Amino acid sequence: MSKFNWHSETLTDQTIITKDFKNTQNVRRYFQSHFGENWKNNRIFMNWFKENEGKTLKEAVDEFRKRNN
């Protein structure tokens, strides 16, 4: 099975977070489409990705909203 390419794959709400998740420009664009151009990731949220392999990017969006309201 080939690794998911976080740099070039089309990201959707249904994209599954893999163990080889990378915070690429592609990922930043996906989150900026939900939260605006000023969205920035942080170490705490990066740890959430590492601990939540198998969840979707939609679940990550929901978690970010929950943590930042």
VOBA-1610 file (N, C-alpha, C; in pm, whole numbers, padded with zeros to 5 digits, always signed):
BEGIN
Met+00084-00119+00000Met+00000+00000+00000Met+00089+00125+00000Ser+00061+00218-00090Ser+00143+00338-00099Ser+00099+00440+00005Lys+00193+00524+00044Lys+00164+00629+00141Lys+00075+00736+00078Phe-00008+00796+00159Phe-00091+00909+00115Phe+00001+01028+00095Asn-00012+01097-00016Asn+00073+01212-00044Asn+00003+01339+00003Trp+00041+01387+00121Trp-00021+01506+00179Trp+00014+01632+00102His+00116+01625+00016His+00154+01741-00064His+00063+01763-00184Ser+00014+01654-00244Ser-00054+01669-00373Ser-00193+01609-00384Glu-00232+01523-00291Glu-00366+01463-00299Glu-00473+01569-00275Thr-00589+01550-00335Thr-00703+01637-00309Thr-00755+01606-00169Leu-00766+01707-00086Leu-00812+01689+00052Leu-00959+01726+00061Thr-01037+01640+00126Thr-01180+01663+00147Thr-01212+01638+00293Asp-01335+01667+00330Asp-01378+01640+00467Asp-01367+01492+00501Gln-01372+01405+00400Gln-01368+01261+00423Gln-01227+01204+00420Thr-01126+01286+00394Thr-00988+01237+00391Thr-00951+01183+00529Ile-00895+01063+00530Ile-00857+00996+00655Ile-00717+01041+00697Ile-00700+01071+00824Ile-00570+01107+00879Ile-00487+00979+00892Thr-00372+00978+00827Thr-00286+00860+00827Thr-00171+00876+00926Lys-00103+00764+00952Lys+00009+00772+01047Lys+00124+00856+00993Asp+00129+00875+00860Asp+00235+00956+00801Asp+00187+01098+00769Phe+00088+01146+00845Phe+00033+01281+00827Phe+00145+01384+00828Lys+00137+01477+00734Lys+00232+01589+00726Lys+00154+01719+00718Asn+00202+01819+00790Asn+00140+01952+00786Asn+00198+02028+00667Thr+00147+01998+00549Thr+00198+02056+00424Thr+00121+02183+00388Gln+00169+02251+00285Gln+00096+02367+00234Gln-00044+02327+00189Asn-00057+02207+00134Asn-00187+02154+00092Asn-00282+02143+00212Val-00231+02095+00324Val-00312+02083+00447Val-00348+02222+00497Arg-00254+02315+00495Arg-00282+02452+00540Arg-00392+02515+00454Arg-00386+02493+00322Arg-00491+02546+00234Arg-00627+02487+00270Tyr-00631+02358+00299Tyr-00758+02294+00337Tyr-00815+02362+00462Phe-00734+02379+00566Phe-00784+02441+00689Phe-00814+02589+00670Gln-00737+02658+00588Gln-00767+02798+00560Gln-00901+02811+00488Ser-00938+02711+00410Ser-01069+02716+00343Ser-01183+02708+00444His-01156+02654+00562His-01257+02645+00668His-01249+02761+00767Phe-01128+02812+00792Phe-01109+02910+00899Phe-01053+03045+00854Gly-01024+03060+00727Gly-00972+03186+00678Gly-00821+03184+00659Glu-00774+03284+00589Glu-00633+03293+00549Glu-00536+03299+00668Asn-00581+03347+00782Asn-00492+03363+00897Asn-00479+03237+00982Trp-00542+03126+00940Trp-00534+03002+01018Trp-00390+02956+01031Lys-00352+02920+01153Lys-00218+02866+01180Lys-00234+02741+01264Asn-00153+02641+01234Asn-00151+02520+01315Asn-00060+02546+01435Asn-00069+02460+01535Asn+00019+02472+01651Asn+00059+02333+01698Arg+00155+02326+01787Arg+00206+02196+01833Arg+00100+02112+01902Ile+00014+02175+01979Ile-00090+02101+02050Ile-00183+02035+01950Phe-00222+02107+01847Phe-00311+02050+01747Phe-00238+01946+01662Met-00109+01967+01634Met-00031+01866+01562Met-00029+01736+01641Asn-00018+01744+01772Asn-00023+01623+01854Asn-00158+01555+01843Trp-00265+01633+01829Trp-00398+01575+01811Trp-00398+01487+01687Phe-00338+01534+01578Phe-00330+01454+01454Phe-00258+01322+01479Lys-00146+01327+01550Lys-00069+01206+01576Lys-00148+01106+01660Glu-00231+01156+01750Glu-00308+01070+01839Glu-00440+01024+01780Asn-00477+01074+01662Asn-00610+01047+01606Asn-00604+00993+01463Glu-00505+00909+01438Glu-00497+00841+01309Glu-00628+00766+01285Gly-00679+00774+01163Gly-00803+00706+01129Gly-00925+00796+01131Lys-00913+00911+01195Lys-01023+01007+01192Lys-01017+01086+01062Thr-01121+01162+01034Thr-01126+01239+00909Thr-01082+01383+00931Leu-01054+01450+00821Leu-01022+01593+00831Leu-01141+01672+00883Lys-01262+01628+00852Lys-01382+01694+00907Lys-01382+01686+01059Glu-01344+01570+01112Glu-01335+01557+01258Glu-01226+01649+01314Ala-01118+01668+01238Ala-01013+01761+01281Ala-01064+01904+01280Val-01142+01941+01179Val-01203+02075+01173Val-01292+02095+01294Asp-01376+01997+01324Asp-01466+02007+01439Asp-01388+02020+01569Glu-01279+01944+01582Glu-01196+01951+01703Glu-01131+02088+01715Phe-01081+02142+01605Phe-01018+02274+01609Phe-01119+02379+01651Arg-01240+02370+01596Arg-01347+02464+01636Arg-01375+02454+01785Lys-01385+02331+01834Lys-01414+02309+01976Lys-01305+02369+02065Arg-01182+02352+02025Arg-01069+02401+02106Arg-01050+02552+02098Asn-01106+02613+01994Asn-01079+02755+01971Asn-01202+02843+01974Asn-01303+02800+02044Asn-01423+02883+02062Asn-01422+02950+02196
//
